[in-house]
Amino acid sequence: MDRDIIPVGVKDFQIDLFEGQYAVPKGMAYNSYLIKDEKTAVVDTVERGFAGEWLTNVERALGGAKPDYLIVQHMEPDHSGSIAAFAERWPEATVVSSAKAFSMMKAFYGDEYAERRLVVKEGDVLALGNHSLRFIGAPMVHWPEVLFSLDETTGTLFSADAFGRFGADAETSGPDVMAEAKRYYFGIVGKYGTQVKAVLKKLEGAAVNTICPTHGNVIEDGLDKWLEAYSKWADYAPDCDGALIAYTSVYGNTKAAAELLAELMRERGCPQVSVMDLARSDVSEAVAAAFSFGTLVLASTTYNNEVFPAMRRFISELTERNFQKRTVGIIENGSWAPQAAKVMKAMLEKSKDIVFAEPTVTIASSLGDASRAQLTALTDALCAK
């Protein structure tokens, strides 16, 4: 990264659930950056509880100078929570953000800095000296006020929440990094594929050499891999032709059916079959897995004339994120009145380009000759695809 751009963010190793729902055993990074030039700018702040540590980092990077600008790209409190602390520490600094963001500042923190603000929009340029920041509108990636900024001198893209990942560890490459980036994407940004594609279109032709997101690591190597991944995820395209078999089971009989289907599919040479117990799996990991594979099999017992709660939550999480373009197989279990298949299909009825594989497998309490034959027929259908 260019020596004039200095990371000044913080690492949170105390957090257990990000946004109150995503398990982050490796913590969370709240990134902020300082650009030293004829005019000095700080890009984004951090969560309010880390304001003191962050201000110390900023002061150390300033080396006795004063900042001229605070650029606020995104108003979620994990990035905007220390605006007031910054404004109090450096009362002469100008706050730079979008008009919508200033309205949110008033709502969040009681001040929109009318006497010291600079409202910017797409295409505006902030000249710092050797560095010039061009602002790029990124509405609904994943809030409406979001701006990216591109340092056209160094090719450094400050991308707000885009291209982030879970984890505050120092690892910058490898399968775990991309797995956490995918879980983060579909958890945080996944609903807004159309908007992600729109901002990726704006970046075409731009000389981007480094990406500085507000979470995770600075991306300097493998930019093409990250851009390709975001393009694929935004298009809801699977990573492979494999299958996720996601099940819920009360007494083990639906589990047995899921495992038998996986065994039959592997015997048929179907690529990459993964089985997940939704009651014992992190739902964000299950969601990311469902978007990874071209085929999803849902296996649930009938429960209170519905589906098992963990299955209902899983399907709701998928549909909230525009789950689409998949083949879906259905396995239901019901001792006297099986309803799970009907409920699961209804939950997916508004999802685009969903093809339901036939037959639907119906289990009457435990696997029998009829349901085993249906599993074999479903295997044939899924593996033929």
N, C-alpha and C positions, 0 to 999 in steps of 0.2 A: 504494500500500500504506500501511496505517496507520503513522504516524510512530513508534509504540511498537514496531513489529516491524522489526528490522534484519537484513538478510542478512549472515551472517558466514562463509559458505562459501568454498571455494577453487576455482580452475580449473586443470585438469591439461592442459597442452599437450604433455607429453612422451609420454603414452600412445599406443600405436599400435593395440593390440587391447584392447577392453573385455571383461572376463571371459575373456580369452585367445582370443576368436574374432570379435568384432565390430569391423570397421575403423572407426576414429573419426578421420578426417583433421582434423576441427575440434576435437579434444580432448574432454574430459569435465568437466562441472561436478559437484562434490560439495557439495550445498547444506546449509546449517545456518542456523538463525534464532535470534535473541535477542529475547525479549519483555520490555521494560522496564516495570515496574509496581511496586506496593508489594512484591511478590515478583517476582524476576526469574528467568525460565526460559530455558534454551537447548534448542532442539529439534534433536536428532540431532547427530552428530559427522561426521568426515570420515575418509578413508583414512589409515592410520597414517603413511605417508610425508609427509603434509602437516600433521601434528599441530602442529608449531612455528608454521607460518604461520597455522593456524586459531586457536590459542590467542592469538596476537597480535591477530587480528581480533576475537576475543571480548573481550579485555582493552580494546581500543580502544573497542568499543561499550559496555562497562560503565562506562567513564569513572571508574574508581576504585572502583566498587561491587563487591560480590561476588555471584555467582549463588546463588540458593536451590535451583534444581532443574536437573537434566539429564534431559530427556525422551528416551528411546530408543524410537523407533517401529519400528525394523527392524534386525535384527542382522547383515545382510550386512556384511562387513568394510569395504566402501567407505563405510559409514555409521557403523559401530560401532568402527572401528579406533582411534579416539582417546579412547575411554571412559576407559582407564586413565590417560592423560595428563591428562585433565580432573579425574579423581578425585584424582590426586596434587596438582595445582595448587590445587584448592579442596576440601580434605578435609571441610569442613562442609556441602557441598551434598548434597542428597538426590537419589538416582537413581530415576527414575520409569519404570516399564515394566510389561509383562505378565509373568505368572508364567513362561510359556514362554520369554520373552526372558531372564529372569534365569538360567534353566537353561542357555541357550545361552552366556551370559556366562561362566559357570563353565567350560564346555567350551572356549570360544575363548580366554579370557584368565585363567583360573584364579581368578576371584573373582566372587561373586554379590552382593556388597555387603550382606550380611545386616544389618549394624549401621546402615545409612544408606539403606535402600531403601523405596520406596513402590510396592506392587503395585497396579496398576489394571486394570480390565476395562471392557468395553462399558457405556456409560451413566454411568460414574463422571465426576465433575467436579472439576477442579483449579482452585480460585479463586486468582487472582493479585492481585486488587484490582479494577481496572476491567475486567480481562480474565478470562474464565472459559473453560477448555478442557474440552470434553466429548469423551470418548474413544469412538471408534467401532471396533469389531472389524472387521478386514479380513483374516481368515485366508486364506492361499494367494493373496494378491495381493502378492507371489507366494511368500512364505514363511509358515509357520503362525502365527508369533508377531506378525504385523504389526498395528499400531494406527494409525488416523488420529486426528487431534485437530482439533476445530472450535472456533475462538474465537468463541463465540456473541455477543460484543460487536461484533466487526468483520466477522463473516462470512468469516473467513480459515480456509481448510481446509489443514492440514498433512497431505499425502497420501502420505508415504513415497515408494515407487517409482512409484506410479500417477501418470499425467499427466506423466511425464518424457519426455525425449528425449535422443538423442545430440547431442554438440556442446557446447563451452564458449564459443561465440561469443555476442555480445551481441544477436544478432537475436532478435526476439520474435514476429514474424509473417511470413507469406508461405508459399509452397508448400514451400520447403526445410524450414521448421520442422515443418510437418505431415508431410512425407515422412519426416523423421528421427524424429518421434514415432511414426509408424506402424511404421517399421523397428524401433524400440525396443520398441513394444508387442508385436509378434508375435515378436520375438526373446526378450524377457524375460518377458512376462506372458501371451503368447498362448494357452498351454495351458489357462489358468484362466478361460475365458470365463464359466462358471457362477458362479464366485466373484466375478468383476468385476461381473456383473449383480446379484448379491446385495448388494454394497456400494453400487452405484448406487441400488438400491431404498431402502437406508437413508438416502441423501442426498436423496431426494425430499421436497420441502417445506422443506428446510433453506435458510436465507437465505445461500447461499454467494456472496460477492462477489469473492474472490481465492483462487487455489489456489497453494500453495507446495510444489512437489514437491522431492524430493531430487536430481533431475537436471534439467538444462535451465533454462528461464526461469520466473520467476514469471508466472502467468497472471492478468491483470486484465481484459483485453479479449477479447471473443469466447468467453466461457465456454460459451455455448450450443453453439457449434461444437465445442468440445472434448468436452463431455458427449455430444453427438450422435454424435461419432466413436467414443467409447469404447463407447457403447451398440451401435452398428453392429458394431464390431470384436468385442465380446464375444458378439454373436449370430452371428458368422461370416458376416455378410451382405456381399456384394460391393459395391464402390463404384459399379460400372457394369456394363453388359452386354457389355463388350468381352472380348477373349481374350488370354491370354498363351500364346505358343508357346515352350516351353522345350526346347532340344535339346542333345545332345552328338553330336559327329561326329569321326571319326578321319581320314578322307580327303576330307571335304567333301561326300559324297553325301547324308548325312542332313541336313546344313545346307542343301543345295540343296532338299530336300523341304520343310523348314520354311519357307524363304523363299518357295517357290512357293505353299504353302498360305496364307501371309500375303498374297501378291499376289492370289490367287484370292478370298480373303475380302474384301479391300478393294475389288476390282472388283465384288463383290456388294453393296457398301454396308454391310458389317458395321462397327459402331462400334469404334473404338480397338483395333487389333491391335498387340501388342508382341511382339518376337522377342528372346530372350535365349540366348546361348551359355553354358551352365552351367559350362563349364570355364574361362571367362574372366570370369565375373560374380561379384560378391560374393554369397555364398549368402544372406545376410540380406536383401539387396535383392531377390533372386529370390523369396524366401519372401514378403516384403511385397507384391510384385507379384502373386503367385499369389492372395493373399487379396484383392487389389483387384478382380480381374476375375471375372465369373460363369462364364467358360469357361477351362479349362486344357488345352493340348495338350502331351503328352509325346512327344518324338521321340528315340529312342536307338538306337544300334547295339547289336547283340548282342556281348558282350565276355566272354570266358571262360565262355561258356554262361550268361551273366547279363546285366546291363546295365552300361553304362559307369559307372565309380566316381562321377563327378560327378553323374550322374542318381540313383544309389542314395542318395547323401548328401542330395540335394535332396528326394527323396520321403520319406526318413526324417525330415528336418527338418519337412516338412509334417505328417506323421502324428503326430509328437511334439506338435504344436501343434493337434491336433484338426481338421485340415483336413476340411471337410464342405460340403454344400450347393452342389456344383459339378457342371457338365457337364465330362466329361473325354474328350478325343480321344486316340487312340494311334497313333503311327507307329513301326514297328520296321524295322530293317535287319539283314539277315543273309545272308552270302554262301553258306552251305551249310545252316545249321540255325538259322533265326531263333527266338529265345527271348525277346526283350526284352519283347514285348507281354504274354506270360504272366507274366513276373516283375513287371512294373510293375502289372498288375492285381492280382496277389496281394498286393503291398505295400500296396495301397489297399483291400483287402477288408474291413477293420474300420472304415474311414471311413464316417461316416453320410451318407446322402442323396447318394451319388455316382451320377450317371447316365453310363454310358459311351456315347458317340456311336458310331454305326456308319456306315461300316465301319471296322474296324481296317485301317490301311494297312501293307502289307508290301512292303518294297523288297528285291530280290535284288541286292545290291551297289550298283547305281545305278538311277536312275529309268528306267523303261521305260513302254511303253504301258499295261500293266496297273496299275502303281502310280500313274501319272498319272490314270488313270480313277478309281482309288480316292480319290485326293486331291480330285478334282472332286466325287465323291459325299460325301466327308466335309465338304467346303465347303458343299454343299447342306444337310446335316444340321445343321451348326453355325449357319449363317446363318438357317435356318428357325426355330431356337430363338430 
